[in-house]
């Protein structure tokens, strides 16, 4: 079996950056499955909502659920990450697709 080279859109992973895991334990793949650019994928960090001191920034920070926990997706803090670093899948936030797409539209198009 060939190893998977690209995660699915809206798949959630443990944050591979150990130093950032305390604040952002998870990351979500935002890049479309058809936009395989090779070695990297666009991801957004996710913070546990209950652990946040400040309120999320409205439309730019949709709230999603993984298991029994609510997370804030920091869409405006997305970065490119090596696909090979995305190893520990923790679930999928495809149910929040509309809210995430609305955040991306707001970020890039102001709508």
Buried (B, 14 or more C-beta within 10 A) or exposed (E): EEEEEBBBBBBBBBBBEEEEBEBBBBBBBBBEEEEEEEEBBBBBBBBBBEEEEEEBEEBBBBEBEBEEBEBBBBBBEBEEBEBEBBEEBBBBBEEBEEBBEBBBEBEEEEE
